[in-house]
Amino acid sequence: MKKVTVTVLPYGKRVKARIGDSVLDLLRKANIEVTSYCGGAGTCGKCKVKIVNGESISPLTQEEKNLLTEEELKSGYRLSCRTKVLKNTTIYVPGESLVEEEIREKGRFEIKTPLMPSVKCFRVSVVQPSLEDLRSDIERIKDILKSVYGIHVSLIDPLSLTYAPDFIRKKNWNFNVLVRNENEILGFKPVDEDKIYGLAIDIGTTTIGMYIVDLKNGNVVSSGSILNPQVKFGEDVISRLGYILRNGERGLRELNKVLIEGLNSLIEKLSARANISTQDIVDVVVCGNTLMHHIFLNINPLSLASSPFVPHLSSPFDVKARELGLNVLRTAYVHTLPIEAGFVGADNVAVMISLFPKLSGGPYLVIDIGTNGEIVCGNKDRLLSASCATGPALEGATITHGMRAQLGAIEKVWIEKGSYKVSYKVIGNVKPRGICGSGIIDAVSELFRSGLISPSGRFVQDKRCERLRRRENTVEFVIAWGKDTATGKDIAITQKDIRSVQLAKAALYAGAKILVNRLGKGKPKRVYLAGSFGNYIDIKSAYILGMFPYCSIGDIVAKGNLAGLGSCMALLNRKKREEAEKYAKRVRYVELAATEEFDKEFLDALSFPHARDSFPDLEKLLL
Amino acid sequence: MKKVTVTVLPYGKRVKARIGDSVLDLLRKANIEVTSYCGGAGTCGKCKVKIVNGESISPLTQEEKNLLTEEELKSGYRLSCRTKVLKNTTIYVPGESLVEEEIREKGRFEIKTPLMPSVKCFRVSVVQPSLEDLRSDIERIKDILKSVYGIHVSLIDPLSLTYAPDFIRKKNWNFNVLVRNENEILGFKPVDEDKIYGLAIDIGTTTIGMYIVDLKNGNVVSSGSILNPQVKFGEDVISRLGYILRNGERGLRELNKVLIEGLNSLIEKLSARANISTQDIVDVVVCGNTLMHHIFLNINPLSLASSPFVPHLSSPFDVKARELGLNVLRTAYVHTLPIEAGFVGADNVAVMISLFPKLSGGPYLVIDIGTNGEIVCGNKDRLLSASCATGPALEGATITHGMRAQLGAIEKVWIEKGSYKVSYKVIGNVKPRGICGSGIIDAVSELFRSGLISPSGRFVQDKRCERLRRRENTVEFVIAWGKDTATGKDIAITQKDIRSVQLAKAALYAGAKILVNRLGKGKPKRVYLAGSFGNYIDIKSAYILGMFPYCSIGDIVAKGNLAGLGSCMALLNRKKREEAEKYAKRVRYVELAATEEFDKEFLDALSFPHARDSFPDLEKLLL
């Protein structure tokens, strides 16, 4: 196969490629992570590159004509997923196309649960072998665990057998034994090294949250998050699933590999920050939506790609960390929390165990909006769940100037009634590059409150406002003028963006309303927002848009990353794992698309605000 | 470090070595397997090589002066373990120093036990997912295993999860499930592929026996043996243990690696011979002496190197075959049988479960002579065991012209009374190269019967016999004249060889007698010989030497490879594994060296035959 050389600017990196390779693929191979919401399907228009010499690549496609502006086309911009290299060439990757690390963290919290970790450290003082006592090393260790601690160990991880004989003699038969579930010896440690830690991982489609917890006192010693490195294969669940379907097991391995590498780099960073060794991490609990769960466990997720969208594996699962390549204690296990149904995954189960066991009465509505919206309604005895195809609009994707909640994203927007004066807040207090989910919700809500859009979502064009303008067959409202932005281009909300927000919020509202009605226990006592979405959006803005049914604004409480909290609880208290299994079995999944009322509720919910009487606080908020 | 080049003849192989490397080590690195009974300690004298240019190597050592004949020294022979290279040189490796593959197989047998294998194949027809039935794939498979077969599966091997989602759909939800212990799913197979096999391995110090068994009908479909490739690190347990002690975990890994490689090559050979795939081997049972067991499981065996010689791990152990690198079904387990105590290992447990459950009355004496002699005395209710340091003499090692039971070994010897005419039988019916264990026992027994050695074991030199001669400070009896041998040299039994046999048989006799006395149930009803030793020696010769206490010749029965048979039984019937654990716990190990009577019994037993009244059949045999 003939090879060509592609020079990538501004890096000056020279990459070998085969004739016919797509530019997106060759950039991935060179580890240059270009944003691609659609995973290379040619529909999101985010993977823009500039080609220095147009003759060296394949001709312009219809998708590019649709997705690039005339100005961009004139300047030589192309979509890297639609462009194949034909000759040696030079490509410029603009900063706006690059994937950047998230800078807003998933929330912090305090974990309140009794300390009953799976893995414990037992100090033993063992009688040495003699001619009168010929028991094997392991037998005498088992016997002392039984007589002193009353635990009956029957398993031993084989990896401990290589170093143990020498170790226990050098330590003069006094040492600590790591035991899991009072049943399996994971290894041995010196008596003065008894620190053991657990790792909780919440694998979101966009962000991965991680917590290192001290298993002896329950404190979080280190936490952090990274952008899920799988985003280079597509921003949302559907694009990544598509990538795996197109590429089979090889595709699965690729997505698994970047995930594990990303997790390992974060494990190393957080361990270093807490001043511990990764080998002191003796237990791991993982949650995530069903696709993330499957990819993490190397499960081919094809059953999630077509109706009726069942998971391959839904039960809780225990596997040695080394089988997954995770850089923690070599003999440690990873426990994945159970999955409910379809895309309502282990992350939702983690949310439930963090919240419901403590709640009495009810019902409660819990809304966790990541890239998908997952809703649970009920109380600790009876629960319904559903997944809403909110799409990634609320995370900033599919929005014209949308971006993730990164450095340079507009995260808050205010519009003055009458004057239409705009003020905004940018993450990192730098010049803005785009607008993220919480900013979009604010913007649309403020546009409605200030009368610039009608209840149907259309721009009211007869208003005298210079920010409202017609452009390239659409109408848009300028949030930030080019002179104030990092790109020099205006940042605006278009009619199409408003439609995206309408679709997302209507899906969420309809789903939540159907669950409340089906439960039949009346208006929810509280609406809990889980996840970083709930932490960062302005609840008032969301309320004005009509996102949550049957509630006063005072009923809405943001609870932070409940999935992470639930995972930490399952680390510190193994009973929580049994509880998770019970909740996963107890909750009844409602396939919204299959319900009779969904279409009607969804259509009803598209307008702003669609049903005034269900929003008692709306009038005063609109003032 | 400066390198030199060593040319190895007759191969013409050129090997790079560092100045100061021993010739034995450089030959090992070049994969030329030279016999070394002592593992390089300079005591066995078997690793002879001829040096073409004497100045290129280190000076002659005292050990070499002791162990090589004057003739050999004159011709430039050296011991490769005592010789370090100093300059570029040329080395000739004589055929007699090379390790060759065993050609006599460990015995064959028929396995009689109820068919209750650990791993079974269940055919299922699964209801497909629908909007009304959203159970996950695995859940529905578990449910059908429960409803149709009444088994409750709770574990799934993670490796099956990658291919299963696609596989079960392609097979239209009709397939076979491999389930272990009615508890863990190991994988899936098409409905028309339901063949499953088990593998039994008996790892002897010298020979490895292997059996592939059809788990559906209990037939042995393929069996064979190889020389344990660890022999290049030393012929006996002590030499190999010494190698590991000197080289630490690296040494352990080396010995483990050659073992696993050897096992894998035999697995491939036997699978091909039976026309099955190695991936159809779904279960493995392994036995071996304690050191072989430890090395196989990568357990540092240092506890076996010093008193009180306890194993590190004695309980039965289950580990995934892939963790050990064994080339069978990737998700299969390896089960190692339990160890009794010290060097009385899992092989002896296999012998017990193959024999004792079927025996009534008793007591019985079971003698398994490999490189060590393991003795069990008792009945199924009460058992004593011991290990005798017979040393490798009975396997042909430490004998002047000794060799293993390979092509060219004299395996039977007859001496005519009066004329002292010798006849012999050679393995493979070729010209002899040496004499193996059964031949040595015959030779010494015949020398005694024909009056050429006295009861004390000394040659009776006044006999007129040209074969009996004084040579180099010793006396020897020529079995084969140089004109009739493959090497052109005479093959003889020396006074020293007779002493070695005396030490070995006295250790065995004394051990067996002490066990019979301690049991206190009188004379054994039967003496069972286990292992290839029992299969190939002449029972009459062994009887004349006085190997077995308190028995008539008719009481002695050779049972073949009982360790292999016991392992196969544990494959076909998982109840046998529980039985093995019971036997390992029930048997009381007697540390012979620590008993008061051992020294006296051992000294008494050195002569031929030492106590006529305990050998009722002796007089007529000596005629």
Interface residues (C-beta under 8 A of the other chain):
Chain A: P129 S130 L131 D133 L134 R135 S136 D137 I138 E139 I156 P158 L161 T162 Y163 A164 P165 D166 R169 E249 L252 L297 N298 I299 N300 P301 L302 S303 S307 P308 F309 V310 P311 H312 L313 S314 S315 F317 V319 E323 L324 I339 A341 G342 Y589 E591 A594
Chain B: P129 S130 L131 D133 L134 R135 S136 D137 I138 E139 I156 P158 L161 T162 Y163 A164 P165 D166 R169 E249 L252 L297 N298 I299 N300 P301 L302 S303 S307 P308 F309 V310 P311 H312 L313 S314 S315 F317 V319 E323 L324 I339 A341 G342 Y589 E591 A594
